[in-house]
Amino acid sequence: MSFLFPNYSRANIEFVDGANQTLIDDQGKEYLDFTSGIGVANLGYYHPVLTKVLHEQVDKLWHIPNLYESKLQEQVAEKLANGKDYVGFFCNSGAEANEAAIKLARKATGRTEIISFHQSFHGRTYGAMSATGQESIHEGFDPLVPDFKYIPFNEWDIFPEAITETTACVMVEMIQGEGGVLPANKKWLKYLAEHTQKVGALLVVDEVQTGIGRTGSLFAFEQYDIEPDVYTVAKGLGNGVPVGAMLAKGEYAPVFSPGSHGTTFGGNRLALSVADKVLDIINQKAFLEDVKKKEYYLFNLLYKGLRNSQLVQEVRGMGLMVGIVLADETLLGKAISDLQEKGLLTLKAGKNVLRLLPPLTITKQEIEQAVSLIIEELTILEETAWEK
Ligand SMILES: Cc1ncc(COP(=O)(O)O)c(C=O)c1O
């Protein structure tokens, strides 16, 4: 008997400790973490600077409502604006950040239609779920919020007709994470951005999974040569302390006038004291270049080791967000549980993608260790499938 809803399928492991890129369960077994808590612990576990700053903040004020000034919020919003003219709104999760973006887009444009993409994922609250282009996630929750439409991702022909003068915003991930680690085509995305902005709709980039250094730049859109009207972040921003944010071009600041939107905990000092340091650490040229170096190293090892595999269709992604696409989706669950047995934590994405989201602090040796376990496991699975 459990006192919890069974809404998560949980592995039978309880983690009790860890450090850097390793987690330890209640039996003392160690696991190399290639999940980062689903893209959250980008700086690993027990990061000394983050632990220190949170301890220090615990001894100070925890919460002051948004009825009063906050220099800390100003400072973190400025860091998230990353040298550009954007204003920020703080909340507590990715879904909430996307809710804020949807509300802003409707109020700013006076239009209602929101366009997003097949296989997208934007969260589980009503607006964010309505923006999520996956039927399985909508199941049982009708009616959804009206006027949300879904169009094919990376598809050239449909969007010029679908996105029009009646569209409030287009919400898009630079790499569809939950949908299967599927990167947006760079030319397609640029054309989509130009078209969206030309018809007066807001381009909303969901950086909840791709942001905060995950792809080797502070935000993935920086590698796409576009300027979103709005972008949303969460996950890695607090490295485990719940925090989300929506950033919008400065010209949209007056749209959220006093009383128009808000949340009690948004911009909470415990969360923002950590977010402030996360940004200081990650948004450094050397740190981001290092993520790129690790990207090349990890992808090269995977390409070399898997290039003759019949089971692997494709290795794709960007930065330290990697998808290994399996030809046989029935083997994905087994691959993840076998790897877990061998002490490596990985994730599922879409129906047939083995997803890797290691902390950005992962070492070369740990990359080698994980890749050799993955190659070994996929080779065994391929051979067993072949024998059948
Ligand atoms: C791209 C994207 N957007 C939004 C969300 C929702 O974030 P949260 O679970 O913090 O509400 C997620 C979570 O996986 C995500 O990957």
The ligand as an SDF file (V2000), in Angstrom:
LIG
                    3D

 16 16  0  0  0  0  0  0  0  0999 V2000
   10.9740   21.4700  -22.8110 C   0  0  0  0  0  0  0  0  0  0  0  0
   10.2380   21.3760  -21.5140 C   0  0  0  0  0  0  0  0  0  0  0  0
    9.3340   22.3210  -21.2160 N   0  0  0  0  0  0  0  0  0  0  0  0
    8.6470   22.2870  -20.0630 C   0  0  0  0  0  0  0  0  0  0  0  0
    8.8330   21.2660  -19.1460 C   0  0  0  0  0  0  0  0  0  0  0  0
    8.0410   21.2540  -17.8870 C   0  0  0  0  0  0  0  0  0  0  0  0
    8.8530   21.6090  -16.8050 O   0  0  0  0  0  0  0  0  0  0  0  0
    8.3880   21.2860  -15.3180 P   0  0  0  0  0  0  0  0  0  0  0  0
    8.3740   19.8030  -15.1680 O   0  0  0  0  0  0  0  0  0  0  0  0
    9.4100   21.9720  -14.4620 O   0  0  0  0  0  0  0  0  0  0  0  0
    7.0330   21.8760  -15.1420 O   0  0  0  0  0  0  0  0  0  0  0  0
    9.7690   20.2640  -19.4200 C   0  0  0  0  0  0  0  0  0  0  0  0
    9.9780   19.1540  -18.4910 C   0  0  0  0  0  0  0  0  0  0  0  0
   10.4740   18.1070  -18.8250 O   0  0  0  0  0  0  0  0  0  0  0  0
   10.4870   20.3180  -20.6340 C   0  0  0  0  0  0  0  0  0  0  0  0
   11.3860   19.3800  -20.9730 O   0  0  0  0  0  0  0  0  0  0  0  0
  1  2  1  0
  2  3  1  0
  2 15  2  0
  3  4  2  0
  4  5  1  0
  5  6  1  0
  5 12  2  0
  6  7  1  0
  7  8  1  0
  8  9  2  0
  8 10  1  0
  8 11  1  0
 12 13  1  0
 12 15  1  0
 13 14  2  0
 15 16  1  0
M  END
$$$$
